[in-house]
Amino acid sequence: MMNFWHNFSNKYMPIKNKIMNEVKIIMKKLFGHSKNILGVMIRGTDYIKKKPAHHPIQPPVEQVISDTKKFDNEYKYDFIFFATEDEEIKNKFLSAFDNKVKLVTRKDFIEIKNYISGINEVLNYMKNYFLNIIILSKCLDIITSRTSGASGIFVLTKGFRHSKVYFLGTY
């Protein structure tokens, strides 16, 4: 099924060249020419605090950090690309891995210009999220939990060498 959805998305939902060029620029800035990158994405506050019915339970950040360390010890990544919307989780992750962790920040992408008050923030948040999904899909290996974003990662990727997808049941 993954091949079906990957081929379907490539054929009927191609990502605009402008976005893919921006992704290439960001990846070069973050990783240089390295392809030896572990992608890690975990959800935070919106899932953990709200516990939306029928949505996947998210793993504790300590478990993700532990599993990331195991992957890194075994496969010796040059970088770890990390994505989350949760500041507290981000800070815990950064302190566990020092300078090896790379993130997309606002200064990394071209901001969307719009004259409607308030919509810029929403559009920029959505663009940042999408850029993260694309970059994660290009990593060599992935650690993530089951989320809609993870589905997007697996549809966009041409495959991962190793993956860990947490499924701890649903809320």
C-alpha positions as CSV (number, residue, x, y, z in Angstrom):
1,M,0.0,0.0,0.0
2,M,2.9,2.4,0.7
3,N,4.2,2.0,-2.8
4,F,0.7,2.7,-4.2
5,W,0.3,5.9,-2.1
6,H,3.9,7.0,-2.8
7,N,3.4,6.6,-6.6
8,F,-0.1,8.2,-6.4
9,S,1.3,11.3,-4.6
10,N,4.2,11.6,-7.0
11,K,1.9,11.5,-10.0
12,Y,-1.1,13.5,-8.8
13,M,0.2,15.7,-6.0
14,P,3.7,16.8,-7.0
15,I,5.3,19.3,-4.7
16,K,6.0,22.6,-6.5
17,N,9.6,23.1,-7.7
18,K,9.8,26.4,-5.7
19,I,9.2,24.5,-2.4
20,M,11.6,21.7,-3.4
21,N,14.3,24.2,-4.2
22,E,13.7,25.8,-0.8
23,V,14.0,22.3,0.8
24,K,17.3,21.7,-1.0
25,I,18.7,25.1,0.2
26,I,17.6,24.4,3.8
27,M,19.1,20.9,3.7
28,K,22.4,22.1,2.4
29,K,22.5,24.8,5.0
30,L,21.7,22.3,7.8
31,F,23.6,19.2,6.7
32,G,26.1,20.2,4.0
33,H,26.4,17.3,1.7
34,S,25.7,14.6,4.3
35,K,23.0,12.0,3.6
36,N,23.7,10.2,6.9
37,I,20.8,11.7,8.8
38,L,18.3,10.3,11.3
39,G,14.9,12.0,11.2
40,V,12.9,12.2,14.5
41,M,9.4,13.6,14.8
42,I,7.2,13.6,17.9
43,R,4.1,15.4,18.8
44,G,3.6,17.3,22.0
45,T,1.2,19.5,23.8
46,D,-1.8,19.3,21.5
47,Y,-1.8,15.5,21.7
48,I,-0.5,14.9,25.2
49,K,-2.7,17.4,27.0
50,K,-5.9,17.1,25.0
51,K,-5.7,13.3,24.4
52,P,-8.0,13.5,21.4
53,A,-10.3,10.5,21.2
54,H,-9.1,7.7,18.8
55,H,-5.7,9.4,18.2
56,P,-2.5,7.6,18.8
57,I,-0.9,7.9,22.3
58,Q,2.4,9.7,22.0
59,P,5.6,8.2,23.5
60,P,7.3,9.9,26.4
61,V,10.1,12.1,25.2
62,E,12.5,10.1,27.4
63,Q,11.7,7.0,25.5
64,V,12.3,8.8,22.1
65,I,15.6,10.2,23.4
66,S,16.7,6.7,24.5
67,D,15.7,5.1,21.2
68,T,17.4,7.9,19.3
69,K,20.6,7.3,21.3
70,K,20.4,3.6,20.5
71,F,20.0,4.3,16.8
72,D,22.8,6.9,16.8
73,N,25.2,4.5,18.7
74,E,24.5,1.8,16.2
75,Y,24.4,3.7,12.9
76,K,26.7,6.8,13.7
77,Y,24.7,9.6,12.1
78,D,26.3,12.8,11.1
79,F,23.1,14.7,12.1
80,I,19.7,14.2,13.7
81,F,16.9,16.2,12.1
82,F,14.3,16.9,14.8
83,A,10.7,18.1,14.4
84,T,8.1,18.9,17.1
85,E,5.7,21.7,17.8
86,D,6.4,21.5,21.5
87,E,9.0,23.8,23.0
88,E,9.6,21.8,26.2
89,I,10.1,18.6,24.2
90,K,12.4,20.4,21.8
91,N,14.5,21.7,24.7
92,K,14.8,18.3,26.3
93,F,15.9,16.8,22.9
94,L,18.4,19.5,22.3
95,S,20.0,19.1,25.7
96,A,20.3,15.4,25.1
97,F,22.2,15.6,21.8
98,D,24.0,19.0,21.8
99,N,25.1,20.2,18.3
100,K,24.1,17.1,16.5
101,V,20.5,18.1,16.3
102,K,19.3,20.3,13.4
103,L,15.9,22.0,13.2
104,V,14.0,24.1,10.7
105,T,13.5,27.6,12.2
106,R,11.8,30.6,10.8
107,K,15.1,32.1,9.7
108,D,15.7,29.0,7.5
109,F,12.7,29.5,5.2
110,I,11.3,32.2,3.1
111,E,8.4,33.8,4.9
112,I,5.1,34.1,3.2
113,K,4.1,37.7,2.6
114,N,0.4,38.5,3.0
115,Y,-1.5,41.7,3.9
116,I,-4.4,40.0,5.8
117,S,-3.7,40.4,9.5
118,G,-3.0,37.2,11.4
119,I,-3.0,34.9,8.4
120,N,0.8,35.2,8.0
121,E,1.4,33.3,11.2
122,V,-0.9,30.5,10.3
123,L,0.5,30.2,6.8
124,N,4.1,30.3,8.1
125,Y,3.3,27.7,10.7
126,M,1.8,25.4,8.0
127,K,4.7,26.0,5.7
128,N,7.2,25.2,8.4
129,Y,5.3,22.0,9.2
130,F,5.3,21.0,5.5
131,L,9.0,21.7,5.1
132,N,9.7,19.5,8.1
133,I,7.6,16.7,6.6
134,I,9.5,16.9,3.3
135,I,12.9,17.0,5.0
136,L,12.0,14.0,7.3
137,S,11.0,12.1,4.2
138,K,14.5,12.5,2.8
139,C,16.3,11.3,5.9
140,L,18.2,7.9,5.8
141,D,16.3,6.6,8.8
142,I,13.3,7.7,10.8
143,I,11.9,7.6,14.4
144,T,8.3,8.8,14.8
145,S,5.0,8.1,16.3
146,R,1.8,7.4,14.4
147,T,0.4,10.8,13.3
148,S,-1.0,12.4,10.1
149,G,2.4,13.9,9.6
150,A,4.1,10.5,9.8
151,S,1.7,9.3,7.1
152,G,2.9,12.1,4.9
153,I,6.5,11.3,5.6
154,F,6.0,7.7,4.6
155,V,4.0,8.7,1.5
156,L,6.7,11.1,0.3
157,T,9.8,9.0,1.1
158,K,11.4,6.6,-1.4
159,G,12.1,4.4,1.6
160,F,14.0,4.3,4.8
161,R,16.9,2.0,5.7
162,H,15.7,1.7,9.3
163,S,12.5,3.0,11.0
164,K,10.8,2.9,14.3
165,V,7.2,4.0,14.5
166,Y,5.6,4.1,17.9
167,F,2.1,2.8,18.3
168,L,1.1,2.7,21.9
169,G,-2.6,2.4,21.3
170,T,-5.1,5.3,21.1
171,Y,-6.6,7.8,23.6
